[in-house]
Amino acid sequence: MYANMEQWSEIRRRVLTGGLSKRQACEQYRIHWKTLAKILTHEEPPGYRRTRPARRRTIEPLLPVIRQILDDDGKAPRKQRHTGQRIWQRLRDEHGFTGSYTSVKDAVREMKVGRREVFLPLEHRPGEAQVDYGFARVILAGVETDVALFVMTLPHSGAVYLQVFPRECTETFLEGHVRAFRFFGGVPRRIAYDNAKVAVAKIVGSRDRIPTREFLRLTSYHLFETHFCLVRRPNEKGHVEKLVDYARSNFLVPVPAVASLAELNALLEEQCRRDQERHVRGKSATIATGLVEDRDAFLMLPERPFEARRVASTTADALSLATFDNNEYSVPTRYAYRELTVVATVDEVKIVHEDRVVARHARCWDREQYRYDPVHYLALLERKPGGFDHARPLQDWHLPECFDLLRRRLEAEERHGTRAFIRVLRLLEKYKLTQLTDAVEYALDLDVVDPDSIRVVLDFRADRPVELFPLDGRLHLHGVRVETTDVSAYGVLLTGVTS
């Protein structure tokens, strides 16, 4: 038998160049003639090769069972499929298999290799995008919080845009698009999605989808074409799948600690901008260079900004609270028991009755919380002033010190001082707190503290003087002259009038 590659090469050289006969080679190197034939056929030792697959007598009868288990796994949730260890346990317990775990593992590996799908490399045209959501953990105001990652990528250039939101929902889905379009400077002509419920109301067949109403509003407004992946086929938007992991590991490691999501999103936007100086594998230019080609293929941004919002119907209860997204938002007490419409964005909740906005609140992303506006309950408290100091909506209402002084003065001087004080506060239904504060301080200085006097001060200060009409840029008006009115000329109108 040959010893090594060096000897293999030596035998081939001597025999094939005529320096040594085959018989002499077998005798001198003490090898079998079949071994010599192999050496002369191959440039290097081919290694051990079976002429037929090895028989696996113990497991061979159970191979159809393993194949059926793997077929059934194709319909099971991805995280609840069989491992090689679990298949071996089932074969042992259900079929009396006595073989080793290794034999089962090898059989499973061979079957899975044959089942793996082979994908075709795709060419991404300029102006196309892919969208996906991921999740990450951040430290928000000192508290560990899970957030949703909205990611839009442009496969042609490799550009990526990432924003974080409290969770994945209609409002954040739409807002992510608005911010991405603004960041990239245009609207991609075609965007690929998976089958998330925020975009797809119903799956019909393999390719047909019935989009949600709000998603249709987004596409109708921006005019881009959509493409939905086949169910459980994330490879159809594999570019963004990879970039979700890339953005998370490069932009959110170590775990960022921020005071607000707005602060974090500003940092992420800057990181996405710096990332455009990166070279993408297989391309000689930077991402920024490819982004120019993407922008040339984009659709124009609409002149008016798109309102990323969700609309829902609700009814205010006996406590003048309207329920939305598992939270309670107050409305003026006159709208209790009425049907209302909630228009919610990422930052704000507006509550509408008929065609009028009756309440505005900052958006709450927690669950089972109450958001009160104290002004909403003042009309009711004017009729029930005894509940003023115990009303829950007013518990965290911190007014300037002048209001405490005003209340003490009114309660000392008037029989119904608390009701009078509430009448003053009701002026907040029309004026801002800063305006009312200035009026209260002015009234206290004048020692005139009744509600009607404070209202007069506010109304007087709200009257704006007539502004001068500028003639800059209006040359055609410079020659116009308006004569001063002679008031005595109106005397003729009094002729014949008897007292």
C-alpha positions in Angstrom: 0.0 0.0 0.0 1.2 3.5 -0.8 2.6 5.5 2.1 1.9 9.2 1.3 1.3 11.7 -1.4 5.0 12.1 -2.1 5.4 8.4 -2.9 2.1 8.5 -5.0 3.6 11.2 -7.1 6.9 9.4 -7.5 5.3 6.2 -8.7 3.2 8.0 -11.3 6.2 9.9 -12.6 8.5 6.9 -12.9 5.9 4.6 -14.5 4.2 7.0 -16.8 7.5 8.5 -18.1 8.8 5.0 -18.9 11.5 4.9 -16.2 9.9 1.9 -14.5 7.7 -0.9 -15.7 4.4 -1.8 -13.9 5.8 -5.1 -12.8 9.0 -3.5 -11.4 6.8 -0.8 -9.7 4.7 -3.5 -7.9 7.9 -5.4 -6.8 9.9 -2.3 -5.8 7.1 -0.5 -3.9 5.5 -3.7 -2.7 2.0 -2.8 -3.9 -0.8 -4.8 -5.5 -1.4 -4.3 -9.2 -4.9 -3.0 -8.5 -3.3 -0.3 -6.2 -0.9 0.6 -9.0 -3.8 0.9 -11.5 -5.5 3.4 -9.1 -2.3 5.4 -8.7 -1.8 5.7 -12.5 -5.5 6.7 -12.9 -5.7 9.4 -10.3 -3.4 12.4 -9.7 -3.9 12.2 -6.0 -5.3 9.5 -3.6 -9.1 9.5 -4.1 -9.7 8.2 -0.6 -12.0 5.5 0.5 -15.1 5.2 -1.6 -18.1 2.9 -1.1 -19.4 1.2 -4.2 -22.9 1.1 -2.6 -24.5 2.8 0.4 -23.9 1.1 3.7 -26.8 -1.0 5.0 -28.4 0.3 8.1 -30.3 -2.8 9.1 -31.7 -1.5 12.4 -33.1 1.8 11.3 -33.9 1.0 7.7 -37.4 -0.3 8.4 -38.2 2.9 10.2 -37.0 5.4 7.6 -40.6 5.8 6.2 -41.7 6.7 9.8 -39.0 9.4 10.0 -40.0 10.7 6.6 -43.7 11.0 7.7 -42.7 12.8 10.9 -40.7 15.4 8.8 -43.7 15.8 6.4 -46.0 16.5 9.3 -43.5 19.0 10.7 -44.0 21.1 7.5 -47.5 22.0 8.7 -46.5 22.5 12.4 -45.4 25.8 14.0 -41.7 26.4 13.4 -40.8 26.3 17.1 -42.8 23.1 17.7 -41.1 20.8 15.2 -39.2 17.6 15.9 -35.5 17.6 16.7 -33.4 14.5 16.0 -33.4 13.7 19.8 -37.2 13.8 19.9 -37.6 11.6 16.8 -35.2 9.1 18.4 -37.3 9.1 21.6 -40.5 8.5 19.6 -39.0 5.6 17.6 -37.7 4.1 20.9 -41.0 4.4 22.7 -43.5 3.9 19.9 -41.7 1.4 17.6 -39.3 -0.4 19.9 -36.2 1.0 18.1 -33.0 -0.3 19.8 -30.5 1.6 17.7 -28.4 4.6 18.7 -29.3 8.2 18.6 -26.4 8.8 16.1 -28.0 6.6 13.5 -31.3 8.5 13.8 -29.5 11.9 13.7 -27.6 10.9 10.5 -30.8 9.7 8.8 -32.7 12.9 9.7 -29.8 15.1 8.4 -29.8 13.3 5.1 -33.5 13.7 4.7 -33.5 17.4 5.6 -30.7 18.1 3.1 -32.8 16.8 0.4 -35.8 18.9 1.5 -34.0 22.2 1.7 -35.1 24.7 -0.8 -32.6 26.3 -3.3 -33.1 29.9 -4.0 -32.5 32.0 -7.1 -30.3 35.1 -6.8 -32.4 38.2 -7.6 -31.6 41.5 -9.3 -33.1 44.4 -7.4 -34.1 47.4 -9.6 -33.7 51.0 -8.4 -36.7 52.5 -6.7 -37.9 49.3 -4.9 -38.1 48.8 -1.2 -38.9 46.2 1.5 -40.5 46.7 4.9 -40.5 44.6 8.0 -40.8 44.7 11.8 -38.4 43.4 14.4 -38.1 43.8 18.2 -35.4 44.9 20.6 -35.0 46.0 24.2 -34.0 49.5 25.3 -33.7 51.3 28.6 -36.3 54.0 28.5 -36.3 56.5 31.3 -34.4 54.0 33.4 -36.8 51.1 32.7 -36.1 48.1 30.5 -38.7 48.2 27.7 -39.4 46.1 24.6 -39.9 48.2 21.5 -40.9 47.5 17.9 -38.4 48.2 15.1 -39.8 49.5 11.8 -37.3 48.9 9.0 -37.4 50.0 5.4 -34.6 49.0 3.1 -33.7 49.7 -0.5 -32.2 46.5 -1.9 -30.6 48.2 -4.9 -28.5 50.6 -2.9 -28.5 48.8 0.4 -29.8 51.9 2.2 -31.7 51.2 5.5 -34.0 53.3 7.6 -34.8 52.3 11.2 -37.3 53.7 13.8 -38.5 52.4 17.1 -42.1 52.5 18.3 -43.9 51.4 21.5 -45.4 48.5 19.5 -46.4 47.3 16.1 -49.9 48.7 15.2 -51.6 50.6 12.4 -50.5 54.0 13.6 -46.8 53.1 13.9 -46.9 51.2 10.7 -48.1 54.2 8.8 -45.9 56.7 10.7 -42.9 54.5 9.8 -43.6 54.9 6.1 -44.1 58.6 6.4 -40.7 59.1 8.2 -38.9 56.7 5.8 -40.3 58.5 2.7 -39.2 61.8 4.1 -35.7 60.4 5.0 -35.1 58.9 1.6 -36.5 61.9 -0.2 -39.2 60.1 -2.2 -41.6 57.2 -2.5 -40.4 53.8 -3.7 -42.3 52.6 -6.8 -42.8 49.1 -5.3 -42.6 47.9 -1.7 -42.6 44.2 -0.6 -44.3 43.1 2.7 -45.0 40.0 4.6 -48.6 39.3 5.7 -48.8 41.3 8.9 -52.3 42.1 10.1 -51.6 45.8 10.1 -51.5 45.6 6.3 -53.5 42.5 5.3 -57.1 42.1 6.4 -57.6 38.7 4.6 -55.4 36.3 2.6 -57.2 35.0 -0.6 -55.3 32.2 -2.3 -51.5 32.1 -2.6 -51.0 35.7 -3.9 -54.2 37.7 -3.6 -54.6 39.9 -0.5 -57.4 42.1 0.8 -55.5 45.0 2.4 -56.7 46.9 5.5 -58.6 50.2 4.9 -55.8 52.3 6.4 -53.1 50.5 4.3 -55.2 51.2 1.2 -55.3 54.9 2.2 -51.5 54.9 2.5 -51.1 53.3 -1.0 -53.7 55.5 -2.6 -52.1 58.6 -1.2 -48.5 57.8 -2.2 -49.4 55.7 -5.4 -46.8 52.9 -4.8 -47.3 49.3 -5.9 -47.4 46.6 -3.3 -46.0 43.0 -3.3 -47.0 40.5 -0.6 -44.8 37.5 0.1 -46.2 34.0 0.1 -47.1 32.7 3.5 -44.1 31.4 5.4 -41.8 32.6 2.6 -39.7 35.3 4.2 -37.0 34.7 1.6 -39.0 36.8 -0.8 -38.0 39.8 1.2 -34.8 38.4 2.5 -32.9 41.6 2.1 -34.8 43.4 4.8 -34.9 40.3 7.0 -31.1 40.4 7.1 -31.0 44.2 7.6 -33.3 44.0 10.6 -30.6 41.9 12.2 -27.9 44.2 10.9 -29.5 47.3 12.2 -30.3 45.7 15.6 -26.8 44.5 16.1 -25.0 47.6 14.9 -27.4 50.4 16.0 -28.8 49.0 19.2 -25.7 47.4 20.8 -25.0 48.0 23.6 -28.6 48.4 24.8 -29.3 52.1 24.5 -30.4 54.1 27.5 -32.5 57.2 26.6 -35.0 59.5 28.1 -37.6 59.1 25.3 -38.2 57.3 22.1 -38.0 60.6 20.2 -34.4 60.9 21.4 -33.6 57.4 20.4 -35.2 57.8 16.9 -33.1 61.0 16.3 -30.0 59.0 17.1 -31.1 56.1 14.8 -31.8 58.4 11.9 -28.3 59.9 12.2 -26.8 56.4 12.3 -28.8 55.4 9.2 -27.4 58.5 7.5 -23.8 57.6 8.5 -24.3 54.0 7.3 -24.7 55.3 3.8 -20.9 55.7 3.6 -20.6 51.9 3.9 -19.5 49.7 0.9 -21.9 46.9 0.1 -20.3 43.5 -0.8 -20.3 43.0 -4.5 -20.6 46.7 -5.3 -17.7 49.1 -5.9 -19.7 52.3 -4.9 -21.0 53.3 -1.5 -24.6 53.1 -0.4 -24.9 56.8 -0.9 -24.0 56.5 -4.6 -26.5 53.7 -5.1 -29.1 55.8 -3.3 -28.9 58.5 -6.0 -30.1 55.9 -8.5 -32.9 54.8 -6.2 -34.0 58.4 -5.8 -34.0 58.9 -9.6 -36.6 56.1 -9.8 -38.7 57.3 -6.9 -42.2 58.7 -7.1 -42.5 62.3 -5.9 -43.6 63.0 -2.3 -47.1 64.5 -2.0 -47.2 68.2 -1.3 -49.5 67.7 1.8 -48.1 65.4 4.5 -50.0 62.1 5.1 -51.7 61.8 8.4 -50.6 58.5 9.9 -53.6 57.7 12.1 -56.1 55.1 13.1 -59.9 55.8 13.4 -62.1 54.0 15.8 -65.7 54.4 17.2 -66.4 54.6 20.9 -69.0 55.8 23.3 -68.4 58.0 26.4 -69.6 56.4 29.6 -71.2 58.0 32.7 -67.8 59.3 33.9 -67.2 61.1 30.6 -64.5 58.6 29.6 -64.0 57.3 26.1 -62.3 53.9 25.7 -59.5 53.5 23.1 -56.7 50.9 22.9 -57.5 49.7 26.5 -57.1 53.2 28.0 -59.7 55.7 29.1 -59.6 59.3 27.8 -61.8 62.1 29.2 -64.2 64.3 27.2 -66.3 67.2 28.3 -69.2 66.0 30.5 -71.9 67.2 28.0 -70.7 64.4 25.7 -71.3 61.6 28.2 -73.3 58.7 26.6 -72.7 60.0 23.1 -71.2 58.1 20.2 -67.7 59.5 19.4 -64.9 59.0 16.9 -61.3 58.5 18.0 -58.5 59.6 15.7 -55.2 58.3 17.0 -51.7 59.0 15.9 -48.4 58.0 17.4 -48.3 61.1 19.6 -51.9 62.2 20.0 -55.5 61.0 20.6 -58.2 63.3 19.2 -61.9 62.6 20.1 -64.5 63.9 17.6 -68.2 64.4 17.9 -69.9 64.8 14.6 -67.6 67.3 12.8 -66.0 68.9 15.9 -62.9 67.9 17.9 -64.1 67.9 21.5 -60.9 66.5 23.3 -57.2 66.1 22.7 -54.8 64.0 24.8 -51.2 62.9 24.5 -51.1 59.2 23.4 -50.8 56.7 26.2 -49.0 53.4 25.2 -49.6 51.6 28.5 -52.6 49.6 29.3 -55.6 50.3 31.5 -54.6 53.9 32.2 -56.8 57.0 32.7 -56.0 60.3 31.0 -58.0 63.2 32.4 -58.3 66.8 31.3 -59.6 68.7 34.4 -61.3 71.3 32.3 -63.6 68.7 30.9 -65.3 68.4 34.4 -65.6 72.0 35.4 -69.1 72.5 34.0 -70.3 69.6 36.1 -68.4 70.8 39.2 -70.1 74.2 38.8 -73.4 72.5 39.5 -71.8 70.2 42.2 -69.1 72.3 43.8 -69.0 70.1 46.9 -67.0 67.5 44.9 -64.3 70.0 43.9 -61.7 68.8 46.4 -62.4 65.1 45.9 -62.8 64.9 42.1 -60.3 62.4 40.8 -59.6 64.3 37.5 -58.3 67.3 39.5 -56.1 65.5 41.9 -52.9 66.0 39.9 -53.8 69.5 38.6 -51.2 71.9 39.8 -52.2 75.5 39.2 -50.1 78.6 39.8 -50.1 80.1 43.3 -52.3 83.0 42.4 -55.2 80.6 41.9 -54.9 79.5 45.6 -55.0 83.1 46.7 -58.0 83.8 44.4 -59.9 80.9 45.9 -59.3 82.0 49.5 -60.4 85.5 48.6 -63.6 84.3 46.9 -64.6 81.8 49.6 -64.0 84.5 52.3 -66.0 87.2 50.5 -68.8 85.3 48.8 -71.4 82.8 50.0 -70.8 80.6 47.0 -67.1 81.3 46.7 -66.2 77.8 45.5 -68.7 78.0 42.7 -67.4 81.4 41.8 -63.8 80.0 41.7 -65.0 77.2 39.4 -66.6 79.8 37.1 -63.1 81.5 36.8 -61.5 78.1 36.0 -64.1 77.5 33.3 -62.6 80.4 31.4 -60.0 77.8 30.5 -62.5 76.3 28.1 -61.8 79.4 25.9 -58.4 80.7 27.0 -55.0 79.3 27.7 -53.7 78.8 31.2 -51.0 81.4 30.7 -53.7 84.0 29.6 -55.9 83.2 32.6 -53.0 83.3 35.0 -52.0 86.8 33.8 -55.6 88.0 34.1 -56.0 86.6 37.7 -52.8 88.2 38.8 -53.9 91.5 37.3 -57.3 91.3 39.0 -55.7 90.5 42.4 -53.5 93.6 42.0 -56.7 95.7 41.3 -58.5 94.0 44.2 -61.3 93.0 41.8 -61.7 89.2 42.0 -65.2 88.4 40.8 -65.5 86.0 37.8 -67.2 88.6 35.5 -64.4 91.1 36.1 -61.7 88.5 35.3 -63.6 87.6 32.1 -63.7 91.3 31.1 -59.9 91.5 31.6 -59.4 88.4 29.4 -61.7 89.7 26.7 -60.1 93.1 26.6 -56.6 91.6 26.3 -57.8 89.2 23.6 -59.0 92.1 21.4 -56.1 92.6 18.9 -55.5 96.1 17.4 -56.0 96.5 13.7 -52.7 95.7 12.0 -51.2 98.0 9.3 -51.6 96.7 5.8 -48.0 96.5 4.3 -47.5 97.7 0.7 -44.2 95.9 0.2 -44.4 94.0 -3.1 -47.7 95.7 -4.1 -46.5 98.6 -6.3 -49.9 98.9 -8.0 -51.4 100.1 -4.7 -48.9 102.8 -4.0 -50.9 105.4 -6.1 -54.2 104.7 -4.3 -55.2 107.6 -2.0 -58.1 107.4 0.5 -59.4 110.7 1.6 -60.2 111.4 5.3 -63.9 110.9 6.0 -65.9 114.2 6.8 -68.1 113.0 9.6 -70.4 116.1 9.2 -71.5 114.8 5.8 -73.6 112.2 7.6 -75.7 115.0 9.1 -77.9 114.9 6.1 -79.2 111.5 7.2 -80.7 113.1 10.3 -82.9 115.5 8.2 -86.6 114.9 8.9 -85.9 112.8 12.0 -88.1 113.7 14.9 -87.3 113.1 18.5 
